[in-house]
Every structure is written in C-alpha cells, then in structure tokens.
Amino acid sequence: MGKKNLCVPKDGVGDAKLQPNLDWACGQDVECGPIQPDVVCIEPAAVRSRATFAMNSYYRRKGGIDSACDFSSTAQTTTKDPSYGKCKYV
C-alpha cells in the first residue's frame, strides 16, 4: 500500500498568506473542529500548523486531486505526515 499524499504549505510561505487559506478552507464545509481553541490540534497554536490541518482537510474532502492543493501557489503535496501526538492529519 502506497503512502497517502497530504497537502501542506510550501516552505517559506508566511502567516499573512496562510491565514486566508485557513479561513477559506474552514468555510468550505471541511473538518476544522480539531483546530478550534481547547481541542486536540490547537498546539502549537501557530497559523502554519492550523492552516496545514485545514488545507489538508480540504484536499482530502476533494478526493486528493492535485488542483485541490494549490491555494494560490502556496501549497504542495507530500507523503510526509505532519501528524503529532493525538492530532492526526489522515
């Protein structure tokens, strides 16, 4: 069984570009509950971490098609799972 692709921000993309991605993805009926305050994926509370979760949730909801992981050229697919602790991305 091959590794699953995940959608993550490109290296060097700052919070000013990731915050709109986070807001947009969470407005598209994807699972953003785990990145809300006081839940499992809030730490670290960095925009990058939260945006990664939201962007990947959108990508997965769209069936993992390449065009669902663009976010104005700020994202890329990877097989490296960014999950940590109880916060699971796949």
Gaussian input, Z-matrix of N, CA and C with variables (Angstrom, degrees):
# hf/3-21g

backbone

0 1
 N
 C     1     B1
 C     2     B2     1     A1
 N     3     B3     2     A2     1     D1
 C     4     B4     3     A3     2     D2
 C     5     B5     4     A4     3     D3
 N     6     B6     5     A5     4     D4
 C     7     B7     6     A6     5     D5
 C     8     B8     7     A7     6     D6
 N     9     B9     8     A8     7     D7
 C    10    B10     9     A9     8     D8
 C    11    B11    10    A10     9     D9
 N    12    B12    11    A11    10    D10
 C    13    B13    12    A12    11    D11
 C    14    B14    13    A13    12    D12
 N    15    B15    14    A14    13    D13
 C    16    B16    15    A15    14    D14
 C    17    B17    16    A16    15    D15
 N    18    B18    17    A17    16    D16
 C    19    B19    18    A18    17    D17
 C    20    B20    19    A19    18    D18
 N    21    B21    20    A20    19    D19
 C    22    B22    21    A21    20    D20
 C    23    B23    22    A22    21    D21
 N    24    B24    23    A23    22    D22
 C    25    B25    24    A24    23    D23
 C    26    B26    25    A25    24    D24
 N    27    B27    26    A26    25    D25
 C    28    B28    27    A27    26    D26
 C    29    B29    28    A28    27    D27
 N    30    B30    29    A29    28    D28
 C    31    B31    30    A30    29    D29
 C    32    B32    31    A31    30    D30
 N    33    B33    32    A32    31    D31
 C    34    B34    33    A33    32    D32
 C    35    B35    34    A34    33    D33
 N    36    B36    35    A35    34    D34
 C    37    B37    36    A36    35    D35
 C    38    B38    37    A37    36    D36
 N    39    B39    38    A38    37    D37
 C    40    B40    39    A39    38    D38
 C    41    B41    40    A40    39    D39
 N    42    B42    41    A41    40    D40
 C    43    B43    42    A42    41    D41
 C    44    B44    43    A43    42    D42
 N    45    B45    44    A44    43    D43
 C    46    B46    45    A45    44    D44
 C    47    B47    46    A46    45    D45
 N    48    B48    47    A47    46    D46
 C    49    B49    48    A48    47    D47
 C    50    B50    49    A49    48    D48
 N    51    B51    50    A50    49    D49
 C    52    B52    51    A51    50    D50
 C    53    B53    52    A52    51    D51
 N    54    B54    53    A53    52    D52
 C    55    B55    54    A54    53    D53
 C    56    B56    55    A55    54    D54
 N    57    B57    56    A56    55    D55
 C    58    B58    57    A57    56    D56
 C    59    B59    58    A58    57    D57
 N    60    B60    59    A59    58    D58
 C    61    B61    60    A60    59    D59
 C    62    B62    61    A61    60    D60
 N    63    B63    62    A62    61    D61
 C    64    B64    63    A63    62    D62
 C    65    B65    64    A64    63    D63
 N    66    B66    65    A65    64    D64
 C    67    B67    66    A66    65    D65
 C    68    B68    67    A67    66    D66
 N    69    B69    68    A68    67    D67
 C    70    B70    69    A69    68    D68
 C    71    B71    70    A70    69    D69
 N    72    B72    71    A71    70    D70
 C    73    B73    72    A72    71    D71
 C    74    B74    73    A73    72    D72
 N    75    B75    74    A74    73    D73
 C    76    B76    75    A75    74    D74
 C    77    B77    76    A76    75    D75
 N    78    B78    77    A77    76    D76
 C    79    B79    78    A78    77    D77
 C    80    B80    79    A79    78    D78
 N    81    B81    80    A80    79    D79
 C    82    B82    81    A81    80    D80
 C    83    B83    82    A82    81    D81
 N    84    B84    83    A83    82    D82
 C    85    B85    84    A84    83    D83
 C    86    B86    85    A85    84    D84
 N    87    B87    86    A86    85    D85
 C    88    B88    87    A87    86    D86
 C    89    B89    88    A88    87    D87
 N    90    B90    89    A89    88    D88
 C    91    B91    90    A90    89    D89
 C    92    B92    91    A91    90    D90
 N    93    B93    92    A92    91    D91
 C    94    B94    93    A93    92    D92
 C    95    B95    94    A94    93    D93
 N    96    B96    95    A95    94    D94
 C    97    B97    96    A96    95    D95
 C    98    B98    97    A97    96    D96
 N    99    B99    98    A98    97    D97
 C   100   B100    99    A99    98    D98
 C   101   B101   100   A100    99    D99
 N   102   B102   101   A101   100   D100
 C   103   B103   102   A102   101   D101
 C   104   B104   103   A103   102   D102
 N   105   B105   104   A104   103   D103
 C   106   B106   105   A105   104   D104
 C   107   B107   106   A106   105   D105
 N   108   B108   107   A107   106   D106
 C   109   B109   108   A108   107   D107
 C   110   B110   109   A109   108   D108
 N   111   B111   110   A110   109   D109
 C   112   B112   111   A111   110   D110
 C   113   B113   112   A112   111   D111
 N   114   B114   113   A113   112   D112
 C   115   B115   114   A114   113   D113
 C   116   B116   115   A115   114   D114
 N   117   B117   116   A116   115   D115
 C   118   B118   117   A117   116   D116
 C   119   B119   118   A118   117   D117
 N   120   B120   119   A119   118   D118
 C   121   B121   120   A120   119   D119
 C   122   B122   121   A121   120   D120
 N   123   B123   122   A122   121   D121
 C   124   B124   123   A123   122   D122
 C   125   B125   124   A124   123   D123
 N   126   B126   125   A125   124   D124
 C   127   B127   126   A126   125   D125
 C   128   B128   127   A127   126   D126
 N   129   B129   128   A128   127   D127
 C   130   B130   129   A129   128   D128
 C   131   B131   130   A130   129   D129
 N   132   B132   131   A131   130   D130
 C   133   B133   132   A132   131   D131
 C   134   B134   133   A133   132   D132
 N   135   B135   134   A134   133   D133
 C   136   B136   135   A135   134   D134
 C   137   B137   136   A136   135   D135
 N   138   B138   137   A137   136   D136
 C   139   B139   138   A138   137   D137
 C   140   B140   139   A139   138   D138
 N   141   B141   140   A140   139   D139
 C   142   B142   141   A141   140   D140
 C   143   B143   142   A142   141   D141
 N   144   B144   143   A143   142   D142
 C   145   B145   144   A144   143   D143
 C   146   B146   145   A145   144   D144
 N   147   B147   146   A146   145   D145
 C   148   B148   147   A147   146   D146
 C   149   B149   148   A148   147   D147
 N   150   B150   149   A149   148   D148
 C   151   B151   150   A150   149   D149
 C   152   B152   151   A151   150   D150
 N   153   B153   152   A152   151   D151
 C   154   B154   153   A153   152   D152
 C   155   B155   154   A154   153   D153
 N   156   B156   155   A155   154   D154
 C   157   B157   156   A156   155   D155
 C   158   B158   157   A157   156   D156
 N   159   B159   158   A158   157   D157
 C   160   B160   159   A159   158   D158
 C   161   B161   160   A160   159   D159
 N   162   B162   161   A161   160   D160
 C   163   B163   162   A162   161   D161
 C   164   B164   163   A163   162   D162
 N   165   B165   164   A164   163   D163
 C   166   B166   165   A165   164   D164
 C   167   B167   166   A166   165   D165
 N   168   B168   167   A167   166   D166
 C   169   B169   168   A168   167   D167
 C   170   B170   169   A169   168   D168
 N   171   B171   170   A170   169   D169
 C   172   B172   171   A171   170   D170
 C   173   B173   172   A172   171   D171
 N   174   B174   173   A173   172   D172
 C   175   B175   174   A174   173   D173
 C   176   B176   175   A175   174   D174
 N   177   B177   176   A176   175   D175
 C   178   B178   177   A177   176   D176
 C   179   B179   178   A178   177   D177
 N   180   B180   179   A179   178   D178
 C   181   B181   180   A180   179   D179
 C   182   B182   181   A181   180   D180
 N   183   B183   182   A182   181   D181
 C   184   B184   183   A183   182   D182
 C   185   B185   184   A184   183   D183
 N   186   B186   185   A185   184   D184
 C   187   B187   186   A186   185   D185
 C   188   B188   187   A187   186   D186
 N   189   B189   188   A188   187   D187
 C   190   B190   189   A189   188   D188
 C   191   B191   190   A190   189   D189
 N   192   B192   191   A191   190   D190
 C   193   B193   192   A192   191   D191
 C   194   B194   193   A193   192   D192
 N   195   B195   194   A194   193   D193
 C   196   B196   195   A195   194   D194
 C   197   B197   196   A196   195   D195
 N   198   B198   197   A197   196   D196
 C   199   B199   198   A198   197   D197
 C   200   B200   199   A199   198   D198
 N   201   B201   200   A200   199   D199
 C   202   B202   201   A201   200   D200
 C   203   B203   202   A202   201   D201
 N   204   B204   203   A203   202   D202
 C   205   B205   204   A204   203   D203
 C   206   B206   205   A205   204   D204
 N   207   B207   206   A206   205   D205
 C   208   B208   207   A207   206   D206
 C   209   B209   208   A208   207   D207
 N   210   B210   209   A209   208   D208
 C   211   B211   210   A210   209   D209
 C   212   B212   211   A211   210   D210
 N   213   B213   212   A212   211   D211
 C   214   B214   213   A213   212   D212
 C   215   B215   214   A214   213   D213
 N   216   B216   215   A215   214   D214
 C   217   B217   216   A216   215   D215
 C   218   B218   217   A217   216   D216
 N   219   B219   218   A218   217   D217
 C   220   B220   219   A219   218   D218
 C   221   B221   220   A220   219   D219
 N   222   B222   221   A221   220   D220
 C   223   B223   222   A222   221   D221
 C   224   B224   223   A223   222   D222
 N   225   B225   224   A224   223   D223
 C   226   B226   225   A225   224   D224
 C   227   B227   226   A226   225   D225
 N   228   B228   227   A227   226   D226
 C   229   B229   228   A228   227   D227
 C   230   B230   229   A229   228   D228
 N   231   B231   230   A230   229   D229
 C   232   B232   231   A231   230   D230
 C   233   B233   232   A232   231   D231
 N   234   B234   233   A233   232   D232
 C   235   B235   234   A234   233   D233
 C   236   B236   235   A235   234   D234
 N   237   B237   236   A236   235   D235
 C   238   B238   237   A237   236   D236
 C   239   B239   238   A238   237   D237
 N   240   B240   239   A239   238   D238
 C   241   B241   240   A240   239   D239
 C   242   B242   241   A241   240   D240
 N   243   B243   242   A242   241   D241
 C   244   B244   243   A243   242   D242
 C   245   B245   244   A244   243   D243
 N   246   B246   245   A245   244   D244
 C   247   B247   246   A246   245   D245
 C   248   B248   247   A247   246   D246
 N   249   B249   248   A248   247   D247
 C   250   B250   249   A249   248   D248
 C   251   B251   250   A250   249   D249
 N   252   B252   251   A251   250   D250
 C   253   B253   252   A252   251   D251
 C   254   B254   253   A253   252   D252
 N   255   B255   254   A254   253   D253
 C   256   B256   255   A255   254   D254
 C   257   B257   256   A256   255   D255
 N   258   B258   257   A257   256   D256
 C   259   B259   258   A258   257   D257
 C   260   B260   259   A259   258   D258
 N   261   B261   260   A260   259   D259
 C   262   B262   261   A261   260   D260
 C   263   B263   262   A262   261   D261
 N   264   B264   263   A263   262   D262
 C   265   B265   264   A264   263   D263
 C   266   B266   265   A265   264   D264
 N   267   B267   266   A266   265   D265
 C   268   B268   267   A267   266   D266
 C   269   B269   268   A268   267   D267

   B1=1.4585
   B2=1.5308
   B3=1.3152
   B4=1.4585
   B5=1.5137
   B6=1.3018
   B7=1.4535
   B8=1.5193
   B9=1.3139
   B10=1.4582
   B11=1.5152
   B12=1.3142
   B13=1.4569
   B14=1.5158
   B15=1.3068
   B16=1.4538
   B17=1.5181
   B18=1.3117
   B19=1.4616
   B20=1.5243
   B21=1.3230
   B22=1.4604
   B23=1.5293
   B24=1.3254
   B25=1.4723
   B26=1.5299
   B27=1.3239
   B28=1.4536
   B29=1.5271
   B30=1.3218
   B31=1.4646
   B32=1.5176
   B33=1.2970
   B34=1.4577
   B35=1.5171
   B36=1.3331
   B37=1.4656
   B38=1.5277
   B39=1.3267
   B40=1.4532
   B41=1.5244
   B42=1.3284
   B43=1.4585
   B44=1.5253
   B45=1.3289
   B46=1.4650
   B47=1.5267
   B48=1.3180
   B49=1.4646
   B50=1.5235
   B51=1.3227
   B52=1.4634
   B53=1.5255
   B54=1.3137
   B55=1.4655
   B56=1.5338
   B57=1.3473
   B58=1.4699
   B59=1.5359
   B60=1.3317
   B61=1.4663
   B62=1.5241
   B63=1.3104
   B64=1.4609
   B65=1.5277
   B66=1.3162
   B67=1.4657
   B68=1.5276
   B69=1.3268
   B70=1.4578
   B71=1.5195
   B72=1.3381
   B73=1.4657
   B74=1.5276
   B75=1.3298
   B76=1.4683
   B77=1.5318
   B78=1.3209
   B79=1.4578
   B80=1.5197
   B81=1.3353
   B82=1.4653
   B83=1.5279
   B84=1.3130
   B85=1.4632
   B86=1.5277
   B87=1.3359
   B88=1.4612
   B89=1.5208
   B90=1.2992
   B91=1.4540
   B92=1.5207
   B93=1.3230
   B94=1.4614
   B95=1.5270
   B96=1.3138
   B97=1.4604
   B98=1.5234
   B99=1.3484
   B100=1.4549
   B101=1.5244
   B102=1.3390
   B103=1.4656
   B104=1.5220
   B105=1.3258
   B106=1.4546
   B107=1.5351
   B108=1.3330
   B109=1.4700
   B110=1.5278
   B111=1.3072
   B112=1.4623
   B113=1.5200
   B114=1.3296
   B115=1.4553
   B116=1.5235
   B117=1.3132
   B118=1.4524
   B119=1.5343
   B120=1.3176
   B121=1.4717
   B122=1.5255
   B123=1.3081
   B124=1.4682
   B125=1.5292
   B126=1.3120
   B127=1.4581
   B128=1.5230
   B129=1.2770
   B130=1.4577
   B131=1.5272
   B132=1.2960
   B133=1.4593
   B134=1.5255
   B135=1.3008
   B136=1.4582
   B137=1.5297
   B138=1.3101
   B139=1.4665
   B140=1.5275
   B141=1.3140
   B142=1.4665
   B143=1.5263
   B144=1.3091
   B145=1.4571
   B146=1.5311
   B147=1.3150
   B148=1.4641
   B149=1.5302
   B150=1.3334
   B151=1.4615
   B152=1.5305
   B153=1.3163
   B154=1.4629
   B155=1.5111
   B156=1.3156
   B157=1.4683
   B158=1.5229
   B159=1.3223
   B160=1.4694
   B161=1.5295
   B162=1.3126
   B163=1.4660
   B164=1.5254
   B165=1.3223
   B166=1.4534
   B167=1.5295
   B168=1.3234
   B169=1.4729
   B170=1.5204
   B171=1.3230
   B172=1.4636
   B173=1.5303
   B174=1.3067
   B175=1.4628
   B176=1.5272
   B177=1.3189
   B178=1.4714
   B179=1.5343
   B180=1.3408
   B181=1.4746
   B182=1.5277
   B183=1.3166
   B184=1.4658
   B185=1.5314
   B186=1.3149
   B187=1.4574
   B188=1.5094
   B189=1.3207
   B190=1.4509
   B191=1.5194
   B192=1.3376
   B193=1.4623
   B194=1.5319
   B195=1.3238
   B196=1.4634
   B197=1.5233
   B198=1.3230
   B199=1.4657
   B200=1.5281
   B201=1.3268
   B202=1.4682
   B203=1.5260
   B204=1.3363
   B205=1.4616
   B206=1.5228
   B207=1.3088
   B208=1.4572
   B209=1.5195
   B210=1.3302
   B211=1.4630
   B212=1.5236
   B213=1.3326
   B214=1.4794
   B215=1.5256
   B216=1.3044
   B217=1.4727
   B218=1.5265
   B219=1.3435
   B220=1.4563
   B221=1.5271
   B222=1.3454
   B223=1.4643
   B224=1.5146
   B225=1.3239
   B226=1.4556
   B227=1.5190
   B228=1.3166
   B229=1.4599
   B230=1.5216
   B231=1.3131
   B232=1.4536
   B233=1.5188
   B234=1.3174
   B235=1.4591
   B236=1.5269
   B237=1.3315
   B238=1.4633
   B239=1.5280
   B240=1.3011
   B241=1.4585
   B242=1.5362
   B243=1.3453
   B244=1.4613
   B245=1.5330
   B246=1.3382
   B247=1.4671
   B248=1.5231
   B249=1.3109
   B250=1.4601
   B251=1.5279
   B252=1.3214
   B253=1.4597
   B254=1.5255
   B255=1.3264
   B256=1.4603
   B257=1.5230
   B258=1.3242
   B259=1.4687
   B260=1.5262
   B261=1.3242
   B262=1.4621
   B263=1.5193
   B264=1.3274
   B265=1.4524
   B266=1.5223
   B267=1.3340
   B268=1.4699
   B269=1.5048
   A1=108.54
   A2=117.58
   A3=122.26
   A4=112.08
   A5=114.38
   A6=119.72
   A7=109.94
   A8=115.74
   A9=120.39
   A10=110.05
   A11=115.34
   A12=119.75
   A13=109.06
   A14=115.06
   A15=122.41
   A16=107.81
   A17=116.09
   A18=122.07
   A19=108.29
   A20=116.22
   A21=121.79
   A22=109.68
   A23=117.09
   A24=118.99
   A25=110.61
   A26=116.32
   A27=120.94
   A28=108.98
   A29=115.53
   A30=120.61
   A31=109.54
   A32=116.50
   A33=121.51
   A34=115.29
   A35=118.12
   A36=120.09
   A37=107.90
   A38=116.28
   A39=121.50
   A40=114.35
   A41=114.10
   A42=122.11
   A43=112.94
   A44=117.53
   A45=120.61
   A46=111.39
   A47=118.02
   A48=121.50
   A49=111.72
   A50=117.17
   A51=120.41
   A52=112.67
   A53=118.52
   A54=120.54
   A55=111.76
   A56=119.34
   A57=118.36
   A58=112.51
   A59=117.72
   A60=120.73
   A61=110.24
   A62=115.70
   A63=121.84
   A64=110.31
   A65=116.49
   A66=121.01
   A67=111.32
   A68=116.78
   A69=120.84
   A70=111.25
   A71=116.77
   A72=120.64
   A73=110.91
   A74=116.94
   A75=119.63
   A76=111.78
   A77=117.61
   A78=121.34
   A79=113.01
   A80=117.34
   A81=121.90
   A82=112.77
   A83=116.97
   A84=122.18
   A85=112.20
   A86=115.84
   A87=120.64
   A88=108.83
   A89=115.83
   A90=121.74
   A91=111.05
   A92=116.81
   A93=121.75
   A94=111.54
   A95=116.62
   A96=120.96
   A97=114.10
   A98=118.56
   A99=119.47
   A100=115.27
   A101=118.92
   A102=120.02
   A103=112.34
   A104=116.66
   A105=120.43
   A106=109.25
   A107=117.64
   A108=119.98
   A109=112.97
   A110=115.38
   A111=124.20
   A112=115.06
   A113=117.52
   A114=119.56
   A115=110.26
   A116=116.93
   A117=123.39
   A118=116.03
   A119=119.74
   A120=120.96
   A121=113.59
   A122=118.38
   A123=119.67
   A124=112.22
   A125=118.51
   A126=120.89
   A127=110.24
   A128=121.28
   A129=123.05
   A130=109.80
   A131=116.40
   A132=121.86
   A133=112.39
   A134=117.19
   A135=122.52
   A136=110.79
   A137=115.80
   A138=121.29
   A139=109.94
   A140=117.67
   A141=121.32
   A142=111.42
   A143=117.71
   A144=121.74
   A145=110.89
   A146=116.65
   A147=121.26
   A148=111.32
   A149=117.13
   A150=121.26
   A151=110.39
   A152=116.89
   A153=120.41
   A154=110.31
   A155=116.68
   A156=120.46
   A157=110.56
   A158=117.54
   A159=121.46
   A160=111.69
   A161=117.15
   A162=121.04
   A163=110.59
   A164=116.82
   A165=119.89
   A166=110.98
   A167=117.28
   A168=120.41
   A169=110.43
   A170=117.20
   A171=121.46
   A172=110.21
   A173=116.33
   A174=122.40
   A175=111.01
   A176=117.33
   A177=121.86
   A178=109.92
   A179=116.87
   A180=120.79
   A181=110.83
   A182=116.98
   A183=121.98
   A184=112.19
   A185=116.69
   A186=120.63
   A187=115.24
   A188=117.51
   A189=120.91
   A190=114.31
   A191=116.62
   A192=118.78
   A193=109.12
   A194=115.53
   A195=121.19
   A196=113.21
   A197=117.04
   A198=119.74
   A199=112.92
   A200=117.75
   A201=121.27
   A202=111.58
   A203=116.77
   A204=120.92
   A205=108.81
   A206=115.97
   A207=120.48
   A208=109.88
   A209=115.90
   A210=121.45
   A211=111.67
   A212=114.18
   A213=121.48
   A214=112.11
   A215=115.73
   A216=124.12
   A217=113.78
   A218=117.69
   A219=120.61
   A220=112.48
   A221=117.65
   A222=120.82
   A223=111.44
   A224=114.72
   A225=121.86
   A226=108.88
   A227=116.60
   A228=119.45
   A229=109.34
   A230=114.52
   A231=121.96
   A232=108.42
   A233=117.08
   A234=120.47
   A235=110.29
   A236=116.85
   A237=121.06
   A238=108.93
   A239=115.78
   A240=122.88
   A241=110.53
   A242=117.90
   A243=120.63
   A244=113.81
   A245=117.75
   A246=121.02
   A247=110.92
   A248=115.95
   A249=121.19
   A250=108.23
   A251=115.48
   A252=120.02
   A253=111.29
   A254=116.47
   A255=121.43
   A256=112.39
   A257=117.49
   A258=122.23
   A259=108.73
   A260=116.16
   A261=122.27
   A262=110.47
   A263=116.57
   A264=123.06
   A265=113.09
   A266=117.81
   A267=121.12
   A268=110.44
   D1=128.52
   D2=-179.47
   D3=-76.77
   D4=161.69
   D5=177.59
   D6=-72.55
   D7=148.00
   D8=177.12
   D9=-80.68
   D10=143.61
   D11=172.75
   D12=-80.40
   D13=145.51
   D14=175.60
   D15=-126.02
   D16=156.64
   D17=179.56
   D18=-105.46
   D19=122.30
   D20=-177.53
   D21=-134.59
   D22=157.98
   D23=175.58
   D24=-66.13
   D25=147.61
   D26=174.49
   D27=-68.83
   D28=151.08
   D29=175.25
   D30=-57.17
   D31=140.05
   D32=175.31
   D33=86.36
   D34=-6.58
   D35=177.70
   D36=-78.63
   D37=124.81
   D38=-174.63
   D39=-87.41
   D40=171.33
   D41=-178.47
   D42=-57.67
   D43=-33.85
   D44=-177.94
   D45=-62.71
   D46=-28.53
   D47=176.98
   D48=-93.53
   D49=-26.43
   D50=-177.91
   D51=-80.64
   D52=-32.44
   D53=-179.39
   D54=-59.25
   D55=-45.85
   D56=176.44
   D57=-62.25
   D58=-34.72
   D59=176.46
   D60=-62.72
   D61=-45.04
   D62=178.48
   D63=-59.56
   D64=-50.69
   D65=-178.70
   D66=-61.54
   D67=-44.63
   D68=-178.25
   D69=-65.23
   D70=-49.33
   D71=-177.53
   D72=-59.85
   D73=-42.13
   D74=-179.28
   D75=-70.05
   D76=-17.31
   D77=176.05
   D78=-88.11
   D79=2.21
   D80=-176.79
   D81=-104.60
   D82=28.10
   D83=177.69
   D84=60.00
   D85=45.04
   D86=173.79
   D87=-111.72
   D88=166.22
   D89=-177.91
   D90=-74.77
   D91=102.41
   D92=176.78
   D93=-116.21
   D94=5.44
   D95=179.16
   D96=-56.04
   D97=-43.05
   D98=-178.16
   D99=-64.61
   D100=-13.77
   D101=-179.86
   D102=-106.13
   D103=11.81
   D104=175.62
   D105=-80.77
   D106=161.39
   D107=-179.30
   D108=-53.32
   D109=140.65
   D110=175.35
   D111=66.52
   D112=27.10
   D113=174.80
   D114=-124.90
   D115=-178.08
   D116=-164.96
   D117=-59.82
   D118=-33.99
   D119=-174.40
   D120=-106.02
   D121=22.24
   D122=-177.37
   D123=-81.66
   D124=-23.26
   D125=178.86
   D126=-101.43
   D127=129.75
   D128=-1.32
   D129=-73.68
   D130=150.47
   D131=-175.82
   D132=-82.20
   D133=17.35
   D134=-178.60
   D135=-68.98
   D136=146.12
   D137=177.74
   D138=-56.57
   D139=-42.94
   D140=-177.97
   D141=-57.72
   D142=-45.81
   D143=-179.38
   D144=-63.44
   D145=-45.82
   D146=-179.60
   D147=-67.66
   D148=-39.75
   D149=178.46
   D150=-65.39
   D151=-39.51
   D152=177.72
   D153=-57.52
   D154=-46.48
   D155=-179.87
   D156=-62.12
   D157=-47.68
   D158=-177.41
   D159=-66.16
   D160=-43.97
   D161=-179.78
   D162=-63.89
   D163=-41.89
   D164=178.62
   D165=-67.55
   D166=-37.16
   D167=177.41
   D168=-61.07
   D169=-42.19
   D170=177.80
   D171=-63.90
   D172=-46.82
   D173=179.12
   D174=-56.90
   D175=-46.69
   D176=-179.73
   D177=-64.62
   D178=-41.84
   D179=-179.01
   D180=-62.47
   D181=-31.53
   D182=179.63
   D183=-87.11
   D184=11.28
   D185=175.15
   D186=82.98
   D187=13.76
   D188=177.30
   D189=72.63
   D190=25.98
   D191=177.95
   D192=-78.73
   D193=144.52
   D194=-175.19
   D195=-54.08
   D196=-41.13
   D197=-176.88
   D198=-65.88
   D199=-17.00
   D200=178.62
   D201=-83.05
   D202=-2.67
   D203=177.98
   D204=-124.11
   D205=61.65
   D206=177.81
   D207=-119.08
   D208=-54.37
   D209=178.75
   D210=47.18
   D211=59.02
   D212=179.74
   D213=54.73
   D214=42.20
   D215=178.00
   D216=64.62
   D217=26.46
   D218=178.84
   D219=-105.40
   D220=-0.32
   D221=-175.71
   D222=-127.54
   D223=164.94
   D224=178.06
   D225=-151.09
   D226=160.67
   D227=174.83
   D228=-92.61
   D229=153.96
   D230=179.17
   D231=-151.38
   D232=161.31
   D233=172.77
   D234=-101.97
   D235=-2.23
   D236=178.43
   D237=-81.13
   D238=114.31
   D239=-176.76
   D240=-76.02
   D241=119.16
   D242=-179.94
   D243=-82.79
   D244=8.70
   D245=179.90
   D246=-57.86
   D247=150.75
   D248=177.38
   D249=-151.62
   D250=145.78
   D251=178.74
   D252=48.68
   D253=-127.93
   D254=179.71
   D255=-88.23
   D256=-1.65
   D257=-178.71
   D258=-89.35
   D259=105.73
   D260=-176.30
   D261=-108.36
   D262=127.77
   D263=-178.34
   D264=-89.02
   D265=-18.43
   D266=178.25
   D267=-126.77

